């Protein structure tokens, strides 16, 4: 695919790929992803009417099967073929999956759509004479365009019959992002979706890069990972319907993790600007994204921060509810030396400096802290003013456990208190060494 953060736009199918999809669909008429590929290919070969029929049937089967993203992929393809048909299908999807749906059940779950068979459809090497070059079972030597279109339309007939025969589902799964949207907002959101594809192993967004877009996975799996000193930590694995990059909505901080395609992936991209405009007009969308962002950031910290790893996994969501989120611009004094600390801070993205006034009135930079680092615990545990200032050196997202909530939290999670006390002892020892003999390494100096 393209450079990190620039997934390739949905490319035109080549003839060999279309022949492969025809062979797959001929063998498995219920394979909706093969149906999607054949529908795209037949449209490129001039079979617009057949493509409209195929995409419409595909949208119906995917929607009733609980695969909204696959249905939306069909709608996006239809927009270039028959805008009226696309609009009608989109209206139906908004009714079925949006805020006014009576069919959505939050407790209902469906698995991801099948990824397709990994079998070869090439001819048997020992009997080359039996391989018909015009056959869809020979994608290595596809037919000419007229024959290929005929083969595609032939393969579509049983597939369309199977797709149209999918019965209406009594219950549909809830996708939080779409469940919050009224019909008009649902349509506006879908209009912003740009189809993209990424090959297995390619980087979709790079850690440290600018937050320029928001992504929704239509097909395949994406691994979210973070590069840390001496280790690469897998934060989560996401499948169809999941979204990532929501920090783009919440302030444009640098990416705190990398997104890598674990399989061939089809996804939707929304640029930050249009997404922010829509969220400003649709508060419920902004609320869903903000809540999801907060939960994911905290979940990431639970995996990467030594403090939170002390908490059992089943208790972490309860602990997460105690934290508030704050984004500060570069230059902000988060903590002032000599002032009472407001609580324990955890850096989510960005960086800060620990600064202290020296005897001559100058400023000494003691250390720089980044994602996963904690500060403020010494002020709380020692019941004393902050011993240094904390200044954001770039736009920084923080989580805050307020002072007034700290005592309640450590009563519920004594293992957290134990870890913080151990951390305090270590840091006080390092601070004493720092004051006694300079220069020393002060990377662990915190207040």
VOGU-3710 file (C-alpha; in Angstrom, 3 decimals, decimal comma):
1> xxxxxxxxxx> 0,000/0,000/0,000  1,024/3,630/0,067  3,130/5,329/2,733  2,066/4,884/6,379  -1,114/6,802/7,090  -2,021/6,874/3,394  -3,865/3,654/2,650  -4,386/3,143/-1,033  -7,765/4,096/-2,514  -9,857/1,161/-3,651
11> xxxxxxxxxx> -8,088/0,176/-6,869  -9,675/-1,198/-10,036  -9,744/-4,970/-10,215  -7,343/-6,515/-12,712  -8,566/-9,256/-14,992  -6,702/-12,047/-13,178  -8,183/-10,976/-9,853  -11,647/-10,900/-11,391  -11,166/-14,379/-12,855  -10,147/-15,602/-9,406
21> xxxxxxxxxx> -13,266/-14,060/-7,844  -15,487/-15,610/-10,538  -13,998/-19,029/-9,817  -14,569/-18,577/-6,078  -18,153/-17,394/-6,544  -18,921/-20,250/-8,932  -17,806/-22,722/-6,271  -19,363/-20,813/-3,319  -22,399/-18,741/-4,399  -22,938/-17,586/-0,787
31> xxxxxxxxxx> -19,472/-15,999/-0,513  -20,467/-12,330/-0,229  -16,951/-10,961/-0,592  -16,466/-12,877/-3,832  -19,861/-11,510/-4,908  -18,632/-7,984/-4,153  -15,495/-8,473/-6,246  -17,409/-9,917/-9,187  -19,967/-7,098/-8,981  -17,189/-4,505/-9,148
41> xxxxxxxxxx> -15,509/-6,308/-11,996  -18,622/-6,717/-14,124  -19,306/-2,984/-13,731  -15,821/-2,197/-15,054  -16,541/-4,424/-18,053  -19,690/-2,462/-18,874  -22,299/-4,614/-17,147  -23,765/-1,784/-15,105  -27,274/-3,260/-14,809  -25,894/-6,590/-13,582
51> xxxxxxxxxx> -23,620/-4,767/-11,130  -26,533/-2,752/-9,702  -28,513/-5,955/-9,168  -25,527/-7,640/-7,550  -24,665/-4,787/-5,190  -28,318/-4,391/-4,173  -28,665/-8,104/-3,394  -25,323/-8,042/-1,571  -26,435/-5,124/0,605  -29,624/-6,980/1,540
61> xxxxxxxxxx> -27,840/-10,213/2,453  -25,101/-8,459/4,430  -27,538/-6,221/6,321  -29,786/-9,112/7,330  -26,720/-11,102/8,329  -25,670/-8,373/10,760  -22,730/-7,243/8,594  -23,431/-3,524/8,322  -19,977/-2,585/7,078  -20,214/-5,050/4,210
71> xxxxxxxxxx> -23,633/-3,613/3,325  -22,186/-0,088/3,399  -19,403/-1,202/1,046  -22,101/-2,211/-1,430  -23,886/1,127/-1,001  -20,660/3,033/-1,698  -20,160/1,010/-4,888  -23,751/1,688/-5,918  -23,265/5,438/-5,573  -21,201/5,382/-8,755
81> xxxxxxxxxx> -23,720/3,214/-10,642  -27,217/4,197/-9,545  -27,480/6,979/-6,965  -31,198/6,415/-6,562  -30,725/2,760/-5,659  -27,886/3,702/-3,313  -30,038/6,317/-1,563  -32,901/3,857/-1,058  -30,587/1,239/0,421  -28,927/3,774/2,674
91> xxxxxxxxxx> -32,307/4,920/3,970  -33,141/1,317/4,815  -29,830/0,786/6,600  -30,393/3,935/8,648  -33,818/2,623/9,660  -32,424/-0,805/10,543  -29,200/0,201/12,326  -29,621/3,855/13,338  -31,028/5,606/16,389  -34,675/4,831/15,522
101> xxxxxxxxxx> -34,228/1,132/14,845  -36,551/-1,293/16,593  -34,548/-4,292/15,410  -31,184/-3,528/17,017  -30,451/-5,518/20,156  -27,280/-4,513/22,079  -27,042/-8,056/23,455  -27,042/-9,610/19,976  -23,636/-10,508/18,562  -22,578/-11,817/15,186
111> xxxxxxxxxx> -19,206/-13,077/14,052  -17,149/-11,387/11,352  -17,913/-12,247/7,736  -15,936/-15,198/6,368  -12,586/-14,281/4,870  -12,989/-16,643/1,916  -11,305/-19,925/1,165  -7,560/-20,160/0,833  -7,704/-22,872/-1,786  -6,112/-22,597/-5,212
121> xxxxxxxxxx> -8,289/-22,591/-8,283  -5,391/-23,061/-10,699  -5,502/-26,052/-13,085  -3,769/-29,288/-12,121  -0,181/-29,104/-13,360  -0,126/-32,741/-14,564  -3,055/-32,190/-16,937  -2,487/-28,828/-18,655  -4,511/-29,814/-21,696  -7,701/-29,920/-19,608
131> xxxxxxxxxx> -7,356/-26,278/-18,518  -9,539/-24,046/-20,655  -7,846/-20,607/-20,946  -11,281/-18,961/-21,001  -12,470/-20,736/-17,868  -12,950/-18,807/-14,622  -11,098/-21,709/-12,992  -7,904/-20,491/-14,681  -7,215/-17,012/-13,253  -3,589/-17,233/-14,370
141> xxxxxxxxxx> -4,808/-16,941/-17,979  -8,154/-15,083/-17,930  -10,372/-14,748/-20,961  -10,859/-11,619/-23,051  -13,153/-8,938/-21,661  -16,313/-10,041/-23,464  -15,913/-13,653/-22,354  -14,910/-12,600/-18,843  -18,044/-10,473/-18,523  -20,191/-13,383/-19,673
151> xxxxxxxxxx> -18,515/-15,657/-17,125  -19,100/-13,073/-14,402  -22,781/-12,675/-15,226  -23,191/-16,459/-15,280  -21,582/-16,781/-11,853  -23,777/-13,966/-10,529  -27,104/-15,710/-11,214  -26,988/-18,363/-8,442  -25,217/-15,923/-6,124  -27,985/-13,322/-6,524
161> xxxxxxxxxx> -30,641/-15,947/-5,888  -28,873/-16,972/-2,680  -28,394/-13,373/-1,513  -32,017/-12,399/-2,164  -33,217/-15,480/-0,294  -31,577/-14,391/2,984  -34,520/-13,929/5,402  -35,112/-10,826/7,491  -33,389/-11,126/10,849  -35,437/-10,665/14,011
171> xxxxxxxxxx> -32,498/-8,981/15,737  -29,524/-6,992/14,493  -26,286/-6,186/16,326  -25,695/-2,706/17,732  -22,738/-0,770/16,345  -22,305/2,154/18,769  -21,011/4,565/16,148  -24,070/4,115/13,903  -26,598/3,365/16,635  -26,304/6,974/17,866
181> xxxxxxxxxx> -27,231/8,563/14,526  -30,582/9,815/13,329  -31,360/9,066/9,660  -30,038/12,355/8,237  -26,850/12,153/10,299  -26,457/8,480/9,345  -26,560/9,427/5,662  -24,163/12,354/6,207  -21,694/10,102/7,971  -21,785/7,446/5,243
191> xxxxxxxxxx> -21,270/10,150/2,618  -17,912/10,955/4,228  -16,653/7,359/3,988  -13,838/6,838/1,506  -13,112/3,226/0,524  -9,514/2,111/1,086  -7,621/-1,175/0,945  -4,455/-2,373/2,626  -2,447/-5,533/2,068  -1,563/-7,878/4,910
201> xxxxxxxxxx> 1,482/-6,608/6,787  1,216/-3,013/5,630  1,161/-0,068/8,034  -2,091/1,915/7,927  -1,032/4,598/10,411  2,388/5,055/11,978  3,130/5,784/15,614  4,178/9,405/16,043  2,524/10,504/12,808  -0,124/13,234/12,599
211> xxxxxxxxxx> -3,740/12,318/13,358  -5,259/13,151/9,987  -8,042/10,592/9,633  -10,475/8,250/11,303  -10,886/4,641/10,142  -13,667/2,028/10,196  -12,865/-1,582/9,299  -15,134/-3,193/6,710  -13,262/-6,466/6,277  -10,184/-8,110/7,722
221> xxxxxxxxxx> -8,248/-7,572/10,930  -6,029/-4,741/12,145  -3,442/-4,943/14,921  -2,876/-1,899/17,122  0,624/-1,873/18,614  2,917/0,544/20,411  6,682/0,726/20,204  8,149/1,244/23,674  11,754/1,234/24,839  12,956/-2,316/24,446
231> xxxxxxxxxx> 9,576/-3,752/23,507  6,696/-3,707/21,063  3,355/-4,032/22,858  0,192/-5,264/21,119  -2,646/-3,144/22,477  -5,572/-4,740/20,644  -6,771/-6,556/17,553  -9,771/-5,119/15,709  -12,212/-6,630/13,219  -15,126/-5,559/11,012
241> xxxxxxxxxx> -17,186/-2,714/12,464  -14,406/-1,554/14,791  -12,972/1,916/14,388  -9,678/3,541/15,258  -7,999/6,923/14,905  -10,708/8,715/16,914  -8,038/10,960/18,458  -8,280/12,810/15,123  -11,596/14,189/16,357  -10,289/15,174/19,746
251> xxxxxxxxxx> -7,427/17,490/19,053  -4,901/16,431/16,448  -2,253/14,962/18,766  0,369/12,668/17,270  -0,539/9,009/16,880  0,256/7,115/20,067  0,305/3,711/18,353  0,698/1,998/15,004  -2,084/0,251/13,064  -0,970/-2,737/10,963
261> xxxxxxxxxx> -3,092/-4,865/8,622  -2,964/-8,458/9,890  -4,822/-9,643/6,790  -5,841/-7,994/3,561  -8,127/-5,227/4,784  -10,963/-3,190/3,349  -11,789/-0,124/5,386  -13,316/3,330/5,302  -11,390/6,529/5,919  -12,806/9,879/7,042
271> xxxxxxxxxx> -10,602/12,973/7,063  -10,391/14,838/10,350  -11,858/18,122/9,093  -15,163/16,750/7,741  -15,496/14,434/10,747  -15,094/17,318/13,184  -17,675/19,348/11,269  -20,188/16,508/11,391  -19,510/15,863/15,078  -20,076/19,539/15,840
281> xxxxxxxxxx> -23,478/19,299/14,146  -24,297/15,904/15,698  -23,488/15,927/19,422  -24,383/12,248/19,839  -21,699/11,268/17,340  -19,162/13,375/19,227  -20,240/11,768/22,510  -19,822/8,234/21,132  -16,379/8,994/19,727  -15,222/10,802/22,864
291> xxxxxxxxxx> -16,420/8,004/25,160  -14,842/5,338/22,943  -11,605/7,314/22,796  -11,494/7,657/26,573  -12,148/3,955/27,107  -9,553/2,903/24,541  -6,885/5,249/25,866  -7,384/3,935/29,363  -7,417/0,342/28,124  -4,105/0,983/26,343
301> xxxxxxxxxx> -2,615/2,405/29,507  -3,790/-0,616/31,463  -1,617/-2,724/29,153  1,423/-0,437/28,920  1,656/1,364/32,280  3,283/-0,481/35,185  0,917/1,225/37,620  -2,245/-0,146/36,013  -0,847/-3,584/35,357  -1,117/-4,125/39,107
311> xxxxxxxxxx> -4,918/-4,204/38,752  -6,719/-7,407/37,762  -8,079/-7,223/34,210  -11,695/-7,725/35,291  -11,459/-4,670/37,602  -9,813/-2,245/35,193  -13,016/-0,930/33,603  -14,324/0,082/37,040  -11,085/1,865/37,804  -11,169/3,598/34,413
321> xxxxxxxxxx> -14,442/5,305/35,308  -12,674/7,275/38,044  -10,387/9,093/35,590  -11,137/12,275/33,675  -9,447/13,278/30,439  -7,610/16,500/29,676  -5,773/17,794/26,601  -3,300/20,652/27,074  -1,367/22,669/24,465  2,419/22,969/24,435
331> xxxxxxxxxx> 3,689/25,340/27,109  0,961/24,545/29,643  2,113/24,257/33,265  0,245/21,184/34,369  1,808/21,327/37,850  3,410/24,352/39,509  6,349/23,870/41,845  5,283/24,670/45,415  1,567/24,318/44,681  -0,738/21,592/45,910
341> xxxxxxxxxx> -1,072/18,834/43,315  -4,541/18,216/41,904  -4,120/14,465/41,596  -2,310/11,670/39,805  -1,683/12,279/36,112  -0,956/9,654/33,471  0,376/10,723/30,084  -1,629/9,247/27,227  0,013/10,996/24,272  2,534/13,790/24,028
351> xxxxxxxxxx> 5,397/14,706/26,372  6,202/16,881/29,374  9,332/18,167/31,091  10,035/18,062/34,811  11,552/21,430/35,754  12,910/22,746/39,065  14,180/26,142/40,154  17,805/26,147/41,286  19,306/28,235/44,069  20,265/30,985/41,647
361> xxxxxxxxxx> 16,744/31,387/40,355  17,422/29,530/37,138  15,492/26,553/35,723  16,819/23,030/35,572  15,229/20,426/33,305  15,324/17,224/35,274  13,687/14,808/32,824  11,216/14,298/30,038  8,220/12,020/30,388  6,106/10,346/27,714
371> xxxxxxxxxx> 3,112/8,029/27,201  2,440/5,724/30,148  4,460/7,781/32,637  2,850/8,921/35,875  3,385/12,071/37,911  1,809/13,630/40,980  1,842/10,572/43,224  4,576/11,903/45,534  2,564/15,008/46,375  -0,454/12,872/47,238
381> xxxxxxxxxx> 1,352/10,194/49,202  3,578/12,677/51,043  0,753/15,206/51,582  3,066/18,010/50,497  3,369/20,641/47,768  4,814/19,713/44,394  8,613/19,585/44,398  8,944/20,537/40,706  6,935/21,939/37,830  5,532/19,841/35,000
391> xxxxxxxxxx> 5,337/21,618/31,632  3,887/20,220/28,397  6,456/20,480/25,605  3,943/19,451/22,939  0,209/18,971/22,762  -0,434/16,354/25,428  -3,397/14,198/26,442  -3,608/13,297/30,118  -5,744/11,198/32,409  -6,353/12,592/35,878
401> xxxxxxxxxx> -7,367/10,842/39,064  -8,419/13,820/41,246  -7,022/14,217/44,743  -10,481/13,891/46,282  -10,986/10,485/44,596  -7,546/9,104/45,360  -8,262/7,820/48,887  -11,438/6,080/47,734  -9,645/4,419/44,837  -6,744/3,072/46,873
411> xxxxxxxxxx> -9,181/1,601/49,406  -10,746/-0,379/46,573  -7,393/-1,204/44,963  -4,779/-1,628/47,710  -2,357/-3,187/45,241  -2,258/0,177/43,427  -1,319/1,936/46,656  1,426/-0,590/47,298  2,912/-0,015/43,869  2,775/3,767/44,267
421> xxxxxxxxxx> 4,521/3,627/47,645  7,256/1,480/46,137  7,562/3,988/43,309  7,754/6,852/45,810  10,589/5,234/47,767  12,590/4,662/44,582  12,071/8,191/43,336  12,874/9,837/46,657  16,165/7,936/46,721  16,943/9,092/43,177
431> xxxxxxxxxx> 16,030/12,666/44,069  18,354/12,661/47,076  21,172/11,391/44,873  20,365/14,068/42,311  20,671/16,846/44,878  23,828/15,423/46,437  25,876/14,943/43,284  25,233/16,418/39,846  25,068/15,475/37,118  23,169/12,208/37,431
441> xxxxxxx> 20,601/10,463/35,318  17,212/11,883/36,305  14,940/10,054/33,902  12,899/8,674/36,786  12,578/11,980/38,649  8,907/12,728/39,181  6,889/14,710/41,656
//
